[in-house]
Amino acid sequence: MVKIRLKRMGAKKKPFYRIIIADERSPRDGKFIEQVGTYDPLANPSLISVDAEKVKQWISNGAQPTDTVKKLLKIAGVTQ
């Protein structure tokens, strides 16, 4: 199954995440299919950048967002 999930980037104690499309069997920071956005939790307020058209296309093709990504997409106004 294809998942929409977060990939952790950045230095120790300074996380930065990429929102990616990946096979559920691949490791968290491993191989992925496509990058569709970013999330910076340290900025005040948090910065969420998402390519809405790509995300909607992947969801219509059957990709399942994780719970955390689902919340981020709702905040970004991509899904309901």
Stockholm file with secondary structure:
# STOCKHOLM 1.0

chainA/1-80         MVKIRLKRMGAKKKPFYRIIIADERSPRDGKFIEQVGTYDPLANPSLISVDAEKVKQWISNGAQPTDTVKKLLKIAGVTQ
#=GR chainA/1-80 SS CEEEEEEEEEETTEEEEEEEEEETTSCTTSCCSEEEEEEETTSSSCEEEECHHHHHHHHHTTCEECHHHHHHHHHHTSCC
#=GC SS_cons        CEEEEEEEEEETTEEEEEEEEEETTSCTTSCCSEEEEEEETTSSSCEEEECHHHHHHHHHTTCEECHHHHHHHHHHTSCC
//
